[in-house]
């Protein structure tokens, strides 16, 4: 009983020591920030288990079982039991340390504090202006306009505005090494303009939301050229990759394929039904209660399926008559009309997925061909980056299934900058286009 009391007391002491009141009281000169205190408070359960588990296991495995045996039997079983206990305890301790590591890593990934719900129903959510977050050693600085990068001068220096998702945002890449930052630096050195290119990238956005970004922010930034950055998952169900932890609603027209969405919802509802079998129960318990299980399961799944994860989506985009392509054509046509009405040129930049650069992929180029044909029918210039990325490192230009590495951003910067200068007359230093009607209205 005394040992049990010690375990209970140790648990209570650990729980109290990690309380916000105690941490603030004994924090020397405010060394622990509110964020650190909040993190420790969320990790109290994992830390308590790591501290209390050794003593608890010693009681459970070493003391109680041996009381029912004679001294001679105890002496004979002591060594095997010691090794059994050591192995069991080691596995449990490794699991607890893994849980603690994953929990701490998740708590440090505070990028979600950079998002908030938006009054514009077409966007649903947006960046919080003037905030900084850090994830995996990379600093993400959001400017006063609500986008990653330095502050933008609100004058006539903006020549190019590009709207996109997390690929444009530059996930996992330092700001100064993103392709849009490299292009802006080169153009600024050449033309003497600060803020030549503005990148409006938001994690989890699809083509529908990106077009809305153009409608909202082009009157403010007054660019000569507007680019739509198309990643080949942008025409998928937006609810599959939306970057918001809670429930959120977009207009019905934001869903490219409503029938496919209904099928997916039905499949998820079926998957949520009660399951039988020990392995199924373990899986459900792990997904619900274990951060480590969810982390390992996700890593294994992505490693196993990283080259086939978006094959169904790529197959649908390879069909010119698919609902996704018809929907994408409607979005392109609508935003092209908006740009033409405001005397802005529209271009489309197509980013491939990593799996398309693997050997003998069944949909390596066909989706891009279909999208480029769609742009050609609309009279909209389009740049496909597939061959450029394939010829300069292939899959090494990616850090995961779609996000570019530092090398990939450098490759895209070279190709995109030269394409912009050759494709759009209004971007050449000697060009002097007609005044933008937005300037006359302001």
N, C-alpha and C positions, 0 to 999 in steps of 0.2 A: 504493500500500500504506500510505503514511503517513496518507492521508486515512481509509482504512478503519480503521486503528489508532486514529485520533482518535475516530471514531464509536463504536467498541467501547469505548474508554476513557471517553467521555462517558456512554455508557449504563451502564457499571459504576459510575461515580462517582455518577450520579443514583440508581441502585438502592441503593447503599450509604448515600447521604445520607439516604434515606427509610426506613432500617431503624430499628426500635425502639431499638436500642442507641445509635445515633448521635443520634437525636432526643432521647432522655433525657439523653445526655451533654452536649449543647449547648443544652438547653432552659433559658433563664434563670429561675432560681428556680421551676422547675416550672410555667412558663407554659403548656406544652403538657400537657393532661390525658391520661389513659390513653385516653379515648374519641377525642380528636383524633389521638393517635398511631396508634391502631387504624385510624382512617379513612384517614390518609395511607399506612399500610402497604397497605391494600386498593387504593389508587389509584396505587401505584407504577408499574404497567404503563402506565396512561394518561398520567401525568405524564412518564414517560421518553419515550414516543412523541412527545409535544408538544415536548419539548426537542431530541430527536435527529432528528426527521423533516426539519426544514429542511436540515440539513447533509447528510443522507443523500440527499435528493432533488436537492440541488445536484450531488452526485457522480454520481448516476444519470442525470440529464437534461442536465447542462451539460458535463460533462467527458468521459465515456466516448464518447458518440455522435459528438462532433466530432473525435476522434482519427483516425477513418478517412477524413476528408475533407481536401482540399487547403486551403491558407490562403485562396485566393480564394473557394472554396465556403463555408468557415467564415464569412468576412466577410458573404457574402450571406445566410446562414441565421441569423446571430446574432440579428437583431431578431425575426423570426417565432418562432424558438426561445425567445427571451426571453419573449415574450407567451404562448406555449404553456405554457412552464414556470410562468409567473406564475399563469395560470388553473388549471393542474393543482395547483400547490402550494397556491393559495388554497382550492380545494375540499377538498384533503386536510387542510389545516390547520383549516378550519372543521369538518370532520368530527371531527377529533381533539379540538378544543375542545368540540364538542357531546358527544362521548363523555365527556370529563372533567366537563362540567357535569352530565350525567345521572348519572354515577357518584357525584359529590359530593352531588348532591341525594338520591340513594337512600341514601347513607351517613348523611346527616343525619336521614333519616326513621327514627328509632330507636324507633318505637312498638312494634316487635315485642318489645323488652325488657320490655314491660309485660304479657306473656303467659307462661303456663307450663302444662304438662300438669296435668290434674286427676285426683284419685283417684276422683271420681264419674264413672262411665262414661256417664251420661246427659248430662253437660256436656262431657266430653272435655278442654276447656281452660278457663282462667279468667284473670282479671287477677292480676298480682303485687301484693299489698297494699303500700301506702305507697311508691309509686314515682311519679316524674314523667318525662314524655317530652314532646318538642316536635316538631311537624311543621308545615311551612309557616307558621311564626311563631305557631302556636297551642299553648299549654301545656295538657297533659292531666295532671291531678293525680288519682291513684288513692288513695282513703282506706284506712284500716286494714281495712275490710270487703271491699275488693277492687273498689270501684266508683268511677266518676268523681264528684268532689264533695268538699265539706268533710267533716270527721269527723262521724259521726252520734251523737247522744246515745242511749244505750241505756236509755231510760226509756219512759214511756207517751205521749210527745209525737207519735209517728208516727201520722198519720191515714190517709195514702194511700201505698201502695207500688205502683210501676209497673215492670213487667219488659218488656224489649224488646231491640232489636239496635242497630246503629250509628246509626239515626235517633234513637233515644232517647239514645244515648251523646253525641250532639251533635258529630259529625264536622265539622271545619272551623270550628267556632264556639267563641268563648271561653266558659268555664264560666258566667260571670255572665250571659251572654246566651242561654243555653239556656232552653227553655220551662219545664222543671222547676225551674230555679233562680229564674226570675221568679215562678212560682206560689208556691214556698216562701217567697220574700221577702214577697210580698203577704199570704199567710196568716199568716206570723210577725208581721207588723205589725198584723194584724187581731186575731188570737187571743192574741198574746204567747207563741206556742210556737216553739221552735227545732227545726227538723227536721220540719215538718208533712208534707212529701212527700219520699219517698226514691225515687230513680231507679236501677234496676238494669239498665243497658244494657251489652251486650257486643257488640263488632263481630263480625259473621258468625254470630250466633246465629239460630236459627229458632224456630218456635212450640214445638217439642218441648223444646228447651233452656230457653226462656223459662218454660214451665210448670214445669220442674224448679227453676228459680230461685225460683219462688213456693213450692214445697214445702219448699225448703231454708231460705229466709231469712224467710218470714213468721212462723215460731215465734220467731225472734230479735227481729224488729222489731215484731211485734204490731200490725199496722195494722188499722184498721176497714174500709177499702176496699182491694181489690186490683184493679189494672188490668193488662190484657194489651195491650200496644202491638203491633198487627198491621200490619206493612208487607206489601204485596202480593207480595213475593218470599219471604216467610217459609215459604210452603207449597211452595216449589220444592225440588229436590234439595239437601239441606244441604251436600253436598260441592262444589256449584258456587260457593258464596260463603263457605265456612268460612274463618276468619281464622287459619290455621295453616300455616306454610311446609312442614312435613314431612307424612309419612303419619300419619293419624289414623283412629280407628274409632269409630263411634257404633252403638248397638243397631239392629237391623233395623227396629224400629218407628219409628225417627226419620226414615225415608225415606217421604215421602207416596205416591210412585208408583214402586214397585220396577221395573215393566216399563219405564217411561221411563228409569230409571237404567241398566238393562241395555242399552237402545238407545243411550244416550249413550256408555257404555263401549265398545260395539262400534264406534261411529263414531270414537271417539278412537283405538282400536287400528288401524282402517283408515287413519286419517290418518297414523299413525306408520310406515306401510309406505314402502319406498324410492320416491322420486319421480324422474321424468325431466324433461328440459327445463332450459334455462339459467335461466329465471326462477324455476322451482321450487327449483333448487339455490341460487340467490342468496337466496331467501326463507328456506330452511332454515338457511343459513350465517348470515344476519343475525339470525334469531331465537336462534340458539345462541351467537353470539360477540359481538354488538353490542348494548350497552345502548341506544344512540341509536336503532337500528332498531326495537327492541321498544317504546321510548317513542313514537316517531312513529307506528308501526303501531297501537298502542293508542289514541292520541289520534284518529287519523283514523277508526278503526273506531267509537269512541264518538260522534264528531261525526256520522258517517254514519248510525248506527243508534240514536241515543239515543231517538228517538221510536217505534222498533219493536222494541227489544232484548227487551222482556218481553211482546210481543204473544201469543206461544204460551202463556205462563203465565197471562196475563189471560184468554185464551180458555178455558182449562181451568177457571179460577175462575168464569167466567160460567155454567158448566154445573152445576146443582144435583146432578147425578148423577155428576160426575167423581170419580175416586179422591181428588183433592186435597181436595175439599169434604167427602167422607165422613171422610177422615183428620182434617181440621180439626175436624169435629163431635165426633169421639172425643176429641180433645185438650181441647176446650172443656168437654165433659161431665165428663171426669175431673177437671179442675182446679176446676170448679164444685162438684162433690161434696166435694172437699177443703176448699174455702172454706166451704161450708155446714156441714161437720162441725166447723169451728173458729169458727163464728159470724162469718165475714167475708163482706162483700158483694163480688161479682165484677162488673167492668165491662170492656168491650172498646172500645179506641180504634183506629179504622181510619185509617191514613195512606195516601194515594194515591201513585202514582208520578208523576214529572214528566210523562211522556208522556201521561198521562190528561187533563192540563189543556190540551193542545194542541187546536187547532180540529179538529172533526169526527173525533176519535179513535174507532175502532170499539168500544172497550171502556172508555169514559170512566166509566161508573157501574155497569154491570151486575155486575162482581165484588163491589162494595160492597153492592149490593142483595141478592145471594145470601148474603153473610156476615151481613148484618143480619137477614135472614129466619132464618138458622140460629140466631143469638143469640136472636131472639124466640121461637122454638120451645123454647129452653132456659130462657126467662124471664130472660135476662141482658141488662142495659142495654148499648147500643152507641152510640158516637158516631162518625159518619162525617165526617171533616174535609175531604172533597173540595170541597163547595160553598163552605165557608168560605175555603179557600185559593184557589179559582178566582175568587171575588168580590173578593179583596183583593190582587190582583197576579198571580195565575196562576203561570206558570212562573218569574216573578221571585222567587217564594218558595223556590226551589230553587237549590242550587249545582251539582248534577249530577242523575243520573237518579232519585235517591230522597232525598238528604240535604237538609235544610232550610237556608236561608240565615238570617242574623240576623233579617231581616224575617219570614221564615216562622215562626221560633220565637216572635216576638212575637205573631203572629196566633194561633198554636196556644195560647199561654199565656192569651190573653183568652178564647177559646172554651172551652177545657178547664176553666179555673177556674170559670167561670159554670155550665158543665154539671155539674160535680162538686157544687157547692153546691145546685143545683136538683134533682139526681137522687137524692142520697143524704142521707137525714135525719140519719144519724149524723155527718155532717160539719158540720152547722150549729152555730154556737157555743153555742146554748142546749140542744143535745141532750146527753143523759146516758145512753148505752147501757148495757146490762147488762155486767157484767165479762166480759172475755174469758177463756174457760176455760184458755187458755195461761198467763194470769197465776196462776190458781189452782194450776196444776200445777208452777209454779216457786217 
